């Protein structure tokens, strides 16, 4: 087995020092703390600045953690807090609805499934954690697009891929659908990703009411909807109740 990469270990040590500091640190301070040559530290810092993990103050020449690294850390904490806070409510929703439950969040223009509870029966099911769903063709995605202007803007002008006959591929039609989602407080998709399948989802809010994810149920159309392909009001209520409960746990005061 290959040994550790020394330059990566040194870069990690520099990042830890910057993270622990209450202010900016200079090359000499970092080199002295790590027992490294100033040239070595300076070379590593140049690379870290180039990838956005470290920022240099023009006036003092000293360094601090960069926005790119802080964003990575925040995203990790957000996803894990969302999942940890929602696990019990997701289990309860699956038991109450009798359907599979998924929790999703936005990632690079897609919906990342961060938690999945199987439908509580003996049917053969596949784990969806890590799956990326199209935002325009999934209930989780619509619930998020309707409440995140940046996410909605990111797909504006792009081609909306068709997965089934009922997939929304027109941007004006999608905008109308998202308006309905905002008005009613929940989203649905019926055979827009796969034939015979449907789902219902509602947004999860954090501090200040910011939407940080969505939770929903998915299953066969005949179980999710009535004969007229209208989502079951009882299931809609279960999903909205679960979304409110998770939101309260995440600090959304309005819930």
C-alpha positions in Angstrom: 0.0 0.0 0.0 1.3 3.5 -0.8 2.2 5.7 2.1 0.7 9.1 3.0 1.2 12.1 0.7 3.4 14.6 2.6 2.2 17.7 0.7 -1.4 16.9 1.5 -0.6 16.3 5.2 1.1 19.7 5.3 -1.8 21.4 3.5 -4.2 19.9 6.0 -2.1 21.1 8.9 -2.1 24.6 7.5 -5.9 24.5 7.1 -6.3 23.3 10.7 -4.1 26.2 12.0 -6.1 28.8 10.0 -9.3 27.3 11.2 -8.2 27.5 14.8 -7.0 31.1 14.5 -9.2 34.0 15.5 -7.5 36.1 12.8 -5.2 35.9 9.8 -1.8 34.2 9.9 1.3 35.0 8.0 3.7 32.7 6.3 6.3 33.0 9.0 3.7 32.2 11.8 2.5 29.1 9.9 6.1 28.0 9.1 7.1 28.4 12.7 4.1 26.5 14.1 4.7 23.6 11.7 8.5 23.6 11.7 8.6 24.0 7.9 10.6 26.2 5.6 8.9 29.5 4.7 9.3 28.6 1.0 7.5 25.3 1.5 4.6 26.9 3.3 4.4 29.7 0.8 4.2 27.2 -2.1 1.4 25.2 -0.4 -0.5 28.5 0.4 -0.3 29.6 -3.3 -2.0 26.3 -4.3 -4.7 26.6 -1.6 -5.4 30.2 -2.7 -5.7 29.1 -6.3 -8.4 26.5 -5.5 -10.2 28.9 -3.2 -9.5 27.0 0.1 -7.5 30.0 1.4 -7.7 33.7 0.9 -4.9 36.3 1.2 -5.4 39.8 2.6 -3.9 42.3 0.2 -3.0 44.8 2.8 -1.3 42.5 5.4 -0.3 39.6 3.2 -1.7 37.2 5.8 -4.0 34.3 5.2 -7.4 32.9 6.3 -9.8 30.1 5.3 -11.4 30.7 1.9 -15.0 30.8 0.9 -14.8 27.6 -1.1 -13.7 25.6 1.9 -16.2 27.2 4.2 -18.9 26.4 1.6 -17.9 22.7 1.6 -18.0 22.5 5.4 -21.3 24.3 5.6 -22.8 22.0 2.9 -21.6 18.9 4.8 -23.0 20.1 8.1 -26.3 21.2 6.5 -26.9 17.8 4.9 -26.0 15.8 7.9 -28.0 18.0 10.3 -31.0 17.7 7.9 -30.7 14.0 7.8 -30.2 13.5 11.5 -33.1 15.8 12.4 -35.4 14.1 9.9 -34.7 10.4 10.4 -37.3 9.8 13.1 -40.0 11.9 11.3 -39.2 10.0 8.0 -39.7 6.7 9.7 -43.0 7.9 11.2 -44.1 9.2 7.8 -43.4 5.8 6.2 -45.3 4.0 8.9 -48.2 6.4 8.7 -48.5 6.5 4.9 -47.4 3.0 4.1 -45.2 4.4 1.4 -41.5 4.9 0.8 -40.1 8.2 2.1 -37.2 10.2 0.6 -35.5 13.4 1.8 -33.7 15.5 -0.8 -31.6 18.6 -1.1 -30.2 20.6 -4.0 -26.8 19.7 -5.4 -25.4 21.3 -8.6 -28.8 21.7 -10.2 -30.0 18.2 -9.2 -31.9 16.8 -6.2 -29.6 14.6 -4.1 -31.5 12.0 -2.1 -29.9 12.1 1.4 -32.2 9.8 3.2 -34.5 7.0 2.1 -36.9 4.9 4.1 -38.3 1.8 2.4 -42.0 1.2 2.1 -43.0 -0.8 5.2 -43.9 -4.1 3.5 -42.1 -7.1 2.1 -41.7 -5.9 -1.4 -38.3 -5.8 -3.2 -37.0 -2.3 -3.0 -33.7 -0.5 -3.9 -31.9 2.0 -1.8 -32.0 5.5 -3.3 -29.6 7.3 -1.1 -27.1 9.2 -3.3 -29.5 9.2 -6.3 -29.7 12.4 -8.3 -33.2 13.3 -9.4 -34.2 15.9 -12.1 -35.6 18.9 -10.3 -38.3 19.7 -12.9 -39.7 16.1 -13.0 -39.7 15.2 -9.3 -41.9 16.3 -6.4 -38.9 16.8 -4.2 -37.4 19.0 -7.0 -40.5 21.1 -7.5 -40.9 21.7 -3.8 -37.3 23.1 -3.7 -37.4 25.0 -7.0 -40.6 26.7 -6.0 -38.9 28.2 -2.9 -35.3 28.8 -4.1 -34.9 31.6 -6.6 -31.3 30.7 -7.3 -32.1 27.1 -8.0 -34.9 28.1 -10.3 -32.6 30.6 -12.1 -30.0 27.9 -12.6 -32.3 25.8 -14.9 -33.8 28.8 -16.7 -33.0 28.6 -20.3 -31.8 25.0 -20.1 -33.3 22.1 -21.9 -35.8 20.2 -19.6 -35.2 16.6 -20.4 -38.3 14.4 -21.0 -38.5 11.1 -19.1 -42.2 10.2 -19.8 -45.1 11.7 -21.8 -46.2 13.7 -18.8 -42.8 15.3 -18.0 -42.9 19.1 -18.0 -40.5 20.2 -20.7 -41.8 23.8 -21.3 -40.4 26.5 -19.0 -43.6 28.5 -18.9 -45.6 25.4 -17.9 -43.0 24.7 -15.2 -43.2 28.2 -13.9 -47.0 27.8 -13.6 -46.6 24.5 -11.8 -44.1 26.1 -9.3 -46.5 28.9 -8.6 -49.1 26.3 -7.7 -46.6 24.6 -5.4 -46.0 27.9 -3.6 -49.7 28.6 -3.2 -50.6 25.1 -1.9 -47.5 24.4 0.1 -46.7 21.0 -1.5 -45.7 19.4 -4.8 -46.6 16.3 -6.7 -45.4 14.4 -9.8 -47.5 11.8 -11.5 -45.7 9.6 -14.0 -43.2 12.4 -14.9 -40.1 10.3 -14.1 -41.3 6.7 -14.5 -44.5 5.1 -15.7 -46.8 3.9 -13.0 -45.1 6.0 -10.2 -46.1 9.2 -8.4 -44.8 11.2 -5.5 -45.8 14.0 -3.1 -43.3 16.3 -1.3 -43.3 19.4 0.9 -40.4 21.8 1.7 -38.3 21.6 4.9 -37.4 25.0 6.3 -34.5 26.0 8.7 -33.7 29.1 10.6 -35.4 32.2 9.2 -37.7 30.1 7.1 -35.1 29.3 4.5 -35.9 26.1 2.6 -33.1 23.6 3.1 -34.6 20.4 1.7 -37.8 18.5 1.0 -39.4 15.4 2.3 -41.9 13.2 0.4 -43.6 9.9 -0.3 -43.4 7.9 -3.5 -45.1 4.8 -4.8 -47.5 3.4 -7.3 -49.9 5.9 -8.9 -53.0 3.9 -7.7 -51.8 4.2 -4.1 -50.7 7.8 -4.2 -53.6 9.2 -6.3 -57.3 8.6 -6.6 -59.0 7.4 -9.8 -58.9 10.9 -11.2 -55.1 11.1 -10.7 -55.5 13.6 -7.9 -53.0 13.1 -5.0 -54.7 11.5 -1.9 -55.5 14.4 0.5 -54.6 12.2 3.5 -51.1 11.5 2.1 -50.7 15.2 1.4 -51.5 15.9 5.0 -49.1 13.3 6.3 -46.3 14.8 4.1 -47.0 18.4 5.2 -47.1 17.4 8.8 -43.7 15.6 8.6 -42.2 18.6 6.8 -43.5 21.0 9.5 -42.1 18.7 12.2 -38.6 18.5 10.7 -38.7 22.3 10.1 -39.5 22.9 13.8 -36.6 20.7 14.8 -34.3 22.8 12.5 -35.4 26.0 14.1 -38.0 27.4 11.6 -40.1 29.4 14.0 -43.1 29.9 11.7 -43.8 26.2 11.9 
